[in-house]
Amino acid sequence: MHIPDGYLSPQTCVIMYTACIPFWVMSGRRLRRKLNSRLVPLLSIFSAFSFVVMMFNIPVPGGTTTHAIGSVLMAILLGPWAAVTGISVALLIQALFFGDGGILSFGANAFNMAVVMPFAGYYVYRFLNLTRPKTPVRQALNAAVAGYVGINAAAFVTAIELGVQPLFFKALDGTPLYCPYGLAQTIPAMLFAHLTVGGIAEAVVTGGVLLFLRRSMPEIIVDLKIEAVA
């Protein structure tokens, strides 16, 4: 899911940074309105959790890997706008200190995993929760589905960003300058990895952690709902 530098054109990178700026600004404004001694550590904890789960790569047939992200879990517990900042910070640290994702492509990675994924998963979760009963198990299952949808939405957008590169950025002889694979290759490759492995990992993390918190520390769930930056 992390796009390294060299796979996106500078023009694409500028566009993706530009697309992220309104979300970063709005997230910052919403966080400042609710910023207190309770929200800061909660946001830090879940951002660190996301950072850790993203480091566990799972092999996928075909010679690549995938991983859970934790964006939807953070969106469900703290609100999607908090997830924008929390996941962006985790991605920035990975890019700067671990080379996981590029610096130029950071805007694209943030858009995919810190914007598309948490918002998609959050609203799927809210839609599924419109029905009764809202038992801990039912909410955990809803969260698992939301996580599965969210990571695949991010994977699809990533595939589009990579797949359009050969269409618009070529050398004079027609050789692709950046990602050499078109949409016919990137979409199946990204969706196969995440529909079969990455999505399941994300579902387990999202649903499992939510169920654990609801059963073991229900008071924390109540506190998190109070702190949520929706």
PAZAPA-4460 file (N, C-alpha, C; in steps of 0.05 Angstrom, whole numbers, plus 32768, in hexadecimal, padded with zeros to 4 digits):
% residues 230
    n_x    n_y    n_z   ca_x   ca_y   ca_z    c_x    c_y    c_z   seq   type   mol
   8011   7FE8   8000   8000   8000   8000   8011   8019   8000     1      M     A
   8028   8018   800D   803A   802F   800E   8048   8033   7FF2     2      H     A
   8043   8049   7FE6   804F   804F   7FCC   806A   805B   7FD0     3      I     A
   8080   804F   7FC5   809A   805B   7FC8   809E   8072   7FB4     4      P     A
   80B2   8082   7FB8   80B9   8096   7FA5   80C2   8089   7F8B     5      D     A
   80BC   8097   7F74   80C4   808D   7F5A   80AE   807F   7F4B     6      G     A
   8098   8079   7F59   8081   806C   7F4C   806B   807F   7F44     7      Y     A
   806C   8097   7F4F   8059   80AC   7F47   8068   80C4   7F3C     8      L     A
   805D   80D1   7F29   8069   80E9   7F1D   8069   8100   7F31     9      S     A
   807B   8113   7F2F   807A   812A   7F40   805F   8139   7F3F    10      P     A
   8054   813A   7F27   803A   8146   7F24   8024   8138   7F34    11      Q     A
   8025   811E   7F34   8011   810E   7F43   8016   8113   7F61    12      T     A
   802F   8114   7F69   8035   8118   7F85   802B   8133   7F8F    13      C     A
   802E   8148   7F7E   8024   8162   7F85   8005   8162   7F88    14      V     A
   7FF8   8154   7F75   7FDB   8152   7F76   7FD2   8145   7F90    15      I     A
   7FE0   812F   7F98   7FD7   8120   7FAF   7FDD   8130   7FC9    16      M     A
   7FF3   813E   7FCA   7FF8   8150   7FE1   7FE2   8165   7FE3    17      Y     A
   7FDB   8170   7FCC   7FC6   8185   7FCB   7FAB   817A   7FD4    18      T     A
   7FA5   8161   7FCC   7F8C   8154   7FD4   7F8B   814F   7FF2    19      A     A
   7FA3   814B   7FFF   7FA4   8145   801B   7FA2   815E   802D    20      C     A
   7FAB   8174   8022   7FAD   818D   8033   7F92   8194   803F    21      I     A
   7F7C   8195   8031   7F62   819C   803E   7F5B   8189   8055    22      P     A
   7F61   8170   8052   7F5B   815C   8067   7F6D   8160   807F    23      F     A
   7F87   8166   807A   7F99   816B   8091   7F91   8185   80A0    24      W     A
   7F89   8199   8091   7F81   81B2   809D   7F68   81AE   80AE    25      V     A
   7F54   81A1   80A2   7F3B   819D   80B0   7F3F   818B   80C9    26      M     A
   7F4F   8176   80C5   7F55   8164   80DC   7F62   8174   80F3    27      S     A
   7F75   8185   80EC   7F83   8195   8100   7F6F   81A8   810F    28      G     A
   7F5D   81B4   8100   7F4A   81C6   810C   7F37   81B7   811F    29      R     A
   7F2E   81A0   8116   7F1B   8190   8127   7F29   8186   8140    30      R     A
   7F42   817D   813C   7F51   8174   8153   7F56   818A   8167    31      L     A
   7F5D   81A2   815E   7F62   81B8   8170   7F49   81BF   8180    32      R     A
   7F31   81BC   8174   7F19   81C2   8183   7F15   81AF   819A    33      R     A
   7F1F   8196   8197   7F1A   8182   81AC   7F34   817A   81BA    34      K     A
   7F4A   8189   81B4   7F64   8182   81BF   7F63   8185   81DE    35      L     A
   7F6B   816F   81EB   7F6D   8170   8208   7F80   815A   8211    36      N     A
   7F84   8158   822B   7F98   8145   8236   7F90   8128   8232    37      S     A
   7F77   8123   822A   7F6E   8108   8226   7F70   80FF   8208    38      R     A
   7F6A   8112   81F6   7F6B   810B   81DA   7F87   8107   81CF    39      L     A
   7F9A   8117   81D8   7FB5   8115   81CE   7FC1   80F9   81D3    40      V     A
   7FC1   80EE   81EB   7FCC   80D3   81EF   7FBC   80BE   81E0    41      P     A
   7FA2   80C0   81DE   7F92   80AD   81CF   7F9A   80AC   81B2    42      L     A
   7F9C   80C4   81A6   7FA4   80C6   818A   7FC0   80BB   8186    43      L     A
   7FD2   80C1   8199   7FED   80B7   8197   7FEE   8098   8199    44      S     A
   7FDE   808D   81AA   7FDE   8070   81AE   7FD4   8062   8195    45      I     A
   7FBF   806C   8189   7FB4   805E   8172   7FC5   8064   8159    46      F     A
   7FD2   807B   8158   7FE5   8080   8142   7FFC   806C   8144    47      S     A
   8006   8068   815C   801C   8055   8160   8013   8039   815A    48      A     A
   7FFB   8032   8161   7FF0   8017   815B   7FF0   8013   813D    49      F     A
   7FE6   8027   812E   7FE5   8025   8111   8001   8022   8106    50      S     A
   8014   8032   8110   8030   8030   8108   803B   8014   810B    51      F     A
   8034   8007   8121   803F   7FEC   8127   8032   7FD8   8114    52      V     A
   8017   7FD8   8111   800A   7FC4   8101   8012   7FC6   80E3    53      V     A
   8019   7FDE   80DA   8022   7FE1   80BF   803D   7FD5   80BA    54      M     A
   804C   7FD0   80CF   8067   7FC5   80CC   8067   7FA7   80C8    55      M     A
   8050   7F9A   80CD   804E   7F7D   80CB   8043   7F76   80AF    56      F     A
   8055   7F70   809D   804E   7F6A   8081   8047   7F4D   807E    57      N     A
   8031   7F48   8070   8027   7F2C   806C   802C   7F25   804E    58      I     A
   803A   7F0F   8049   803F   7F07   802D   8026   7F01   801E    59      P     A
   8026   7F09   8005   800F   7F05   7FF3   8019   7EF5   7FDB    60      V     A
   800A   7EE1   7FD1   8013   7ED3   7FB9   8019   7EE6   7FA2    61      P     A
   8030   7EE2   7F95   8038   7EF5   7F80   8051   7F04   7F87    62      G     A
   805B   7F00   7FA0   8075   7F0B   7FA7   8073   7F26   7FB4    63      G     A
   805C   7F2F   7FBE   8059   7F49   7FCB   804F   7F44   7FE7    64      T     A
   804A   7F5A   7FF6   803F   7F58   8011   8029   7F6C   8015    65      T     A
   801A   7F69   802A   8005   7F7C   8032   8005   7F7E   8050    66      T     A
   7FF6   7F90   805B   7FF6   7F94   8078   7FDC   7FA2   8080    67      H     A
   7FD5   7F9F   809A   7FBF   7FAF   80A5   7FC9   7FCB   80AA    68      A     A
   7FB6   7FDD   80AE   7FBD   7FFA   80B1   7FB2   8005   80CB    69      I     A
   7F9A   7FFF   80D1   7F8E   800A   80EA   7F7F   8024   80E6    70      G     A
   7F7C   802E   80CE   7F6F   8047   80C9   7F52   8047   80D2    71      S     A
   7F44   8031   80CA   7F27   8030   80D0   7F22   802D   80EE    72      V     A
   7F33   801E   80FB   7F31   801B   8119   7F33   8037   8126    73      L     A
   7F47   8046   811E   7F4A   8061   8129   7F33   8073   8123    74      M     A
   7F28   8071   810A   7F11   8081   8102   7EF9   807A   8113    75      A     A
   7EF5   8060   8118   7EDD   8058   8128   7EDF   8061   8145    76      I     A
   7EF7   8060   8150   7EFB   8066   816C   7EFF   8084   8172    77      L     A
   7F0D   8092   8160   7F13   80AE   8165   7F07   80C1   8150    78      L     A
   7EFA   80B6   813B   7EEE   80C6   8126   7F01   80C8   810E    79      G     A
   7EF6   80CA   80F6   7F06   80CA   80DE   7F19   80E2   80DC    80      P     A
   7F12   80F9   80E7   7F24   8110   80E5   7F3D   810C   80F7    81      W     A
   7F39   80FF   810D   7F50   80F9   811E   7F62   80E5   8110    82      A     A
   7F56   80D2   8101   7F65   80BD   80F3   7F76   80CA   80DD    83      A     A
   7F6C   80E0   80D1   7F7C   80ED   80BC   7F97   80F5   80C7    84      V     A
   7F97   8102   80DE   7FB0   810B   80EA   7FC0   80F3   80F5    85      T     A
   7FB3   80E1   8103   7FC1   80CB   8110   7FCF   80B9   80FC    86      G     A
   7FC2   80B2   80E6   7FCE   80A1   80D2   7FE3   80B0   80C2    87      I     A
   7FDE   80C9   80BC   7FF2   80D9   80AD   800C   80DB   80BD    88      S     A
   800B   80DF   80D7   8023   80E0   80E7   8032   80C5   80E6    89      V     A
   8023   80AF   80E8   8030   8095   80E7   803D   8090   80CC    90      A     A
   8030   8098   80B7   803B   8095   809C   8054   80A7   8098    91      L     A
   8053   80BF   80A3   806A   80D1   80A0   8083   80C6   80AE    92      L     A
   807F   80BB   80C6   8095   80AF   80D5   80A1   8098   80C5    93      I     A
   808F   8087   80BA   8098   8070   80AB   80A8   8079   8093    94      Q     A
   809F   808E   8085   80AD   8098   806D   80C8   80A4   8074    95      A     A
   80C9   80B4   808A   80E1   80C2   8090   80F7   80B1   809C    96      L     A
   80EF   809E   80AD   8103   808F   80BD   8106   8071   80B4    97      F     A
   80F2   8067   80A6   80F3   804A   809F   80F2   8046   8081    98      F     A
   80EF   805A   8071   80EE   8057   8054   80D6   8048   804B    99      G     A
   80C1   8047   805B   80A9   8038   8053   8095   804C   8047   100      D     A
   8095   804E   802D   8087   8063   801F   8099   807B   801A   101      G     A
   8096   8088   8004   80A8   809E   7FFD   80A1   80B9   8009   102      G     A
   80B3   80CC   8007   80AE   80E7   8010   809D   80F6   7FFC   103      I     A
   80A5   80F4   7FE2   8094   8101   7FCD   8079   80F5   7FCC   104      L     A
   8077   80DB   7FD0   805D   80CD   7FCE   804E   80CC   7FE8   105      S     A
   8058   80DA   7FFD   804B   80DB   8016   802E   80E5   8014   106      F     A
   802A   80F9   8004   800F   8104   8000   7FFC   80EF   7FF6   107      G     A
   8005   80DF   7FE2   7FF4   80CA   7FD7   7FEE   80B4   7FEC   108      A     A
   8003   80AC   7FFB   7FFF   8098   8010   7FED   80A2   8026   109      N     A
   7FEF   80BB   802D   7FDE   80C6   8042   7FC1   80C8   8038   110      A     A
   7FBE   80D0   801E   7FA3   80D1   8013   7F95   80B6   8013   111      F     A
   7FA5   80A1   800C   7F99   8087   800A   7F93   807B   8025   112      N     A
   7FA6   807D   8038   7FA3   806F   8051   7F99   8080   8068   113      M     A
   7F9C   809A   8066   7F93   80AC   807C   7F7A   80BC   8075   114      A     A
   7F72   80BB   805C   7F59   80C9   8054   7F45   80B6   8049   115      V     A
   7F4B   80A9   8033   7F38   8097   8026   7F30   8080   8039   116      V     A
   7F43   8073   8044   7F3E   805B   8055   7F2D   8061   806E   117      M     A
   7F35   8074   807F   7F26   8078   8097   7F09   8083   8092   118      P     A
   7F06   8095   807E   7EEB   809F   8078   7ED9   8089   806C   119      F     A
   7EE4   807A   805A   7ED4   8064   804E   7ECC   8050   8063   120      A     A
   7EDF   8047   8074   7ED8   8034   8088   7EC6   803F   809E   121      G     A
   7ECA   8058   80A5   7EB9   8064   80BA   7E9C   8065   80B2   122      Y     A
   7E97   806E   8099   7E7B   8070   8091   7E6E   8055   808B   123      Y     A
   7E7E   8042   8083   7E73   8026   8081   7E6B   801C   809C   124      V     A
   7E7C   8021   80B0   7E76   8018   80CC   7E5D   8026   80D6   125      Y     A
   7E5B   8040   80D2   7E43   804E   80DB   7E2A   8043   80CD   126      R     A
   7E2B   803E   80B3   7E14   8033   80A5   7E0C   8018   80B0   127      F     A
   7E20   8006   80B4   7E1A   7FEC   80BE   7E0E   7FED   80DB   128      L     A
   7E16   8001   80EA   7E0C   8004   8105   7DF0   8010   8107   129      N     A
   7DE4   8016   80F0   7DC9   8020   80F1   7DB5   800B   80F9   130      L     A
   7DBD   7FF2   80F5   7DAB   7FDB   80FB   7DAF   7FD2   8118   131      T     A
   7D9C   7FC3   8122   7D9D   7FB8   813D   7DA3   7F9A   813B   132      R     A
   7DAD   7F8E   8151   7DB6   7F9A   816A   7DD3   7FA2   816A   133      P     A
   7DDA   7FB6   817A   7DF5   7FC0   817B   7E05   7FB2   8191   134      K     A
   7E07   7F98   818F   7E16   7F88   81A3   7E34   7F8C   819D   135      T     A
   7E45   7F86   81B1   7E62   7F88   81AC   7E6C   7F77   8194   136      P     A
   7E61   7F5F   8192   7E69   7F4E   817C   7E60   7F59   8161   137      V     A
   7E47   7F63   8160   7E3C   7F6F   8148   7E4C   7F88   8140   138      R     A
   7E53   7F98   8153   7E63   7FB0   814C   7E7F   7FA8   8143   139      Q     A
   7E8A   7F93   814F   7EA5   7F8A   8146   7EA4   7F80   8129   140      A     A
   7E8F   7F71   8123   7E8B   7F67   8108   7E88   7F7E   80F4   141      L     A
   7E78   7F92   80FC   7E75   7FA9   80EB   7E8F   7FB8   80E7   142      N     A
   7E9F   7FB9   80FC   7EB9   7FC6   80FA   7ECC   7FB6   80E7   143      A     A
   7ECA   7F9C   80E9   7EDB   7F8B   80D8   7ED4   7F8F   80BB   144      A     A
   7EBA   7F91   80B5   7EB1   7F96   8099   7EBA   7FB2   8090   145      V     A
   7EB8   7FC5   80A2   7EC0   7FE1   809B   7EDE   7FE1   8096   146      A     A
   7EEE   7FD3   80A6   7F0B   7FD2   80A1   7F11   7FC6   8086   147      G     A
   7F03   7FB0   8080   7F07   7FA2   8067   7F01   7FB5   804F   148      Y     A
   7EEB   7FC3   8051   7EE3   7FD5   803B   7EF7   7FEC   8039   149      V     A
   7EFE   7FF7   8050   7F10   800E   8051   7F2B   8009   8044   150      G     A
   7F38   7FF2   804B   7F52   7FED   8040   7F51   7FE7   8022   151      I     A
   7F3B   7FDB   8019   7F38   7FD5   7FFC   7F32   7FEE   7FED   152      N     A
   7F24   8001   7FF9   7F1F   801B   7FEC   7F3A   8029   7FE8   153      A     A
   7F4B   8029   7FFD   7F66   8035   7FFB   7F77   8027   7FE6   154      A     A
   7F75   800C   7FE5   7F84   7FFD   7FD1   7F7C   8004   7FB5   155      A     A
   7F62   8008   7FB1   7F58   800E   7F96   7F62   802A   7F8E   156      F     A
   7F61   803D   7FA0   7F6B   8058   7F99   7F89   8057   7F93   157      V     A
   7F97   8048   7FA3   7FB4   8044   7F9E   7FB9   8039   7F82   158      T     A
   7FA9   8025   7F7B   7FAC   8019   7F60   7FA7   802D   7F4A   159      A     A
   7F94   803E   7F4E   7F8E   8053   7F3A   7FA5   8066   7F37   160      I     A
   7FB0   806F   7F4E   7FC7   8081   7F4D   7FDF   8075   7F3E   161      E     A
   7FE4   805C   7F43   7FFB   804F   7F36   7FF4   8049   7F19   162      L     A
   7FDC   8040   7F14   7FD5   8037   7EF9   7FD3   804D   7EE4   163      G     A
   7FCE   8065   7EED   7FCC   807B   7ED9   7FE7   8086   7ED1   164      V     A
   7FFC   807F   7EDF   8016   808A   7ED9   801F   8084   7EBC   165      Q     A
   801D   806B   7EB2   8025   8066   7E96   8014   8074   7E81   166      P     A
   7FFC   807C   7E89   7FEA   808A   7E76   7FF3   80A6   7E71   167      L     A
   7FFE   80B3   7E85   8004   80D0   7E83   8022   80D7   7E83   168      F     A
   8032   80C5   7E8D   804E   80CC   7E90   8060   80B7   7E82   169      F     A
   8068   80BE   7E69   8079   80AC   7E59   8091   80BB   7E4D   170      K     A
   80A5   80AC   7E47   80BC   80B8   7E39   80B4   80BB   7E1B   171      A     A
   80C5   80C7   7E0C   80BF   80CB   7DEF   80BC   80B1   7DE0   172      L     A
   80C9   809C   7DEA   80C6   8082   7DDD   80AF   8071   7DE7   173      D     A
   809F   807D   7DF9   8088   806F   7E04   808D   8060   7E1E   174      G     A
   80A6   8060   7E27   80AC   8052   7E40   80A1   8060   7E58   175      T     A
   8093   8053   7E6A   8088   8060   7E82   809F   806C   7E93   176      P     A
   809B   8084   7E9D   80AF   8091   7EAD   80AE   8089   7ECA   177      L     A
   8097   8081   7ED3   8093   807B   7EF0   8088   805E   7EF3   178      Y     A
   8072   805B   7EFF   8067   8040   7F02   8062   8034   7EE6   179      C     A
   806D   801D   7EDF   806B   8012   7EC4   8051   8003   7EBF   180      P     A
   8041   7FFF   7ED4   8029   7FEE   7ED1   8010   7FFE   7ECF   181      Y     A
   7FFF   7FF6   7EBC   7FE6   8005   7EB7   7FD0   7FFB   7ECA   182      G     A
   7FB9   8007   7EC6   7FA2   8000   7ED7   7F9A   7FE2   7ED5   183      L     A
   7F9E   7FD7   7EBE   7F98   7FBA   7EBA   7FA8   7FA8   7ECC   184      A     A
   7FC0   7FB2   7ED4   7FD1   7FA3   7EE6   7FCF   7FAC   7F03   185      Q     A
   7FCD   7FC6   7F08   7FCE   7FD0   7F24   7FB4   7FCA   7F33   186      T     A
   7F9D   7FCD   7F26   7F84   7FC8   7F34   7F81   7FAB   7F3D   187      I     A
   7F85   7F97   7F2B   7F83   7F7B   7F34   7F98   7F75   7F49   188      P     A
   7FB0   7F7F   7F46   7FC6   7F78   7F59   7FBF   7F83   7F74   189      A     A
   7FB8   7F9C   7F76   7FB2   7FA8   7F90   7F99   7F9C   7F9D   190      M     A
   7F84   7F98   7F8D   7F6C   7F8D   7F99   7F6F   7F70   7FA0   191      L     A
   7F7E   7F61   7F91   7F82   7F45   7F98   7F90   7F43   7FB3   192      F     A
   7FA5   7F53   7FB7   7FB4   7F52   7FD0   7FA3   7F5A   7FE8   193      A     A
   7F91   7F6D   7FE4   7F82   7F78   7FFB   7F66   7F6A   7FFE   194      H     A
   7F5B   7F61   7FE9   7F42   7F52   7FEC   7F46   7F37   7FF9   195      L     A
   7F5E   7F2B   7FF4   7F63   7F10   7FFE   7F73   7F10   8018   196      T     A
   7F85   7F22   801C   7F97   7F21   8034   7F95   7F3B   8045   197      V     A
   7F9C   7F51   8038   7F9D   7F6A   8047   7F82   7F72   8054   198      G     A
   7F6C   7F6D   8045   7F52   7F74   8050   7F4B   7F62   8068   199      G     A
   7F52   7F49   8067   7F4D   7F37   807D   7F5D   7F3F   8096   200      I     A
   7F76   7F46   8091   7F87   7F50   80A8   7F7B   7F69   80B4   201      A     A
   7F72   7F7C   80A3   7F66   7F94   80AD   7F4C   7F8F   80BC   202      E     A
   7F3C   7F7C   80B2   7F23   7F75   80BF   7F28   7F6A   80DB   203      A     A
   7F3C   7F58   80DD   7F43   7F4B   80F6   7F4C   7F60   810A   204      V     A
   7F5E   7F72   8101   7F68   7F87   8113   7F52   7F99   811C   205      V     A
   7F42   7FA3   8109   7F2D   7FB6   8110   7F18   7FAA   8122   206      T     A
   7F0D   7F94   811A   7EF8   7F87   812A   7F02   7F7C   8144   207      G     A
   7F1A   7F6F   8143   7F25   7F63   815B   7F2B   7F77   8171   208      G     A
   7F38   7F8D   816A   7F3F   7FA1   817E   7F26   7FAE   8189   209      V     A
   7F13   7FB4   8178   7EFA   7FC1   8182   7EEB   7FAE   8195   210      L     A
   7EEA   7F94   818E   7EDC   7F81   81A0   7EEB   7F7F   81BA   211      L     A
   7F06   7F7E   81B9   7F16   7F7D   81D1   7F10   7F95   81E4   212      F     A
   7F10   7FAC   81D8   7F0C   7FC4   81E8   7EF0   7FC5   81F4   213      L     A
   7EDC   7FBD   81E4   7EC0   7FBD   81EE   7EBC   7FA9   8204   214      R     A
   7EC9   7F93   8203   7EC5   7F7E   8218   7ED7   7F82   8230   215      R     A
   7EF0   7F8B   822B   7F03   7F8C   8241   7F04   7FA8   824E   216      S     A
   7F00   7FBD   823E   7F01   7FD8   8248   7EEB   7FE9   823D   217      M     A
   7ED2   7FE2   8244   7EBB   7FF1   8238   7EBB   800F   823F   218      P     A
   7EC7   8015   8256   7EC8   8032   825E   7ED9   8042   824B   219      E     A
   7EEE   8035   823F   7EFF   8043   822C   7EEF   8049   8212   220      I     A
   7EDD   8037   820A   7ECD   803C   81F2   7EBB   8054   81F7   221      I     A
   7EB0   8057   820F   7EA0   806E   8215   7EB0   8087   8214   222      V     A
   7EC9   8086   821F   7EDA   809E   821F   7EE2   80A5   8202   223      D     A
   7EE7   8091   81F2   7EEF   8096   81D6   7ED9   80A3   81C6   224      L     A
   7EC0   809B   81CC   7EAA   80A7   81BD   7EA7   80C4   81C5   225      K     A
   7EAE   80CB   81DE   7EAD   80E7   81E6   7EC2   80F7   81D8   226      I     A
   7EDA   80EA   81D4   7EF0   80F8   81C7   7EF0   80F8   81A9   227      E     A
   7EDE   80E8   819D   7EDE   80E4   8180   7EDC   80FF   8171   228      A     A
   7EED   8102   815C   7EEE   811A   814B   7EE1   8112   8131   229      V     A
   7EC6   8112   8130   7EB8   8109   8118   7EB4   8120   8105   230      A     A
***
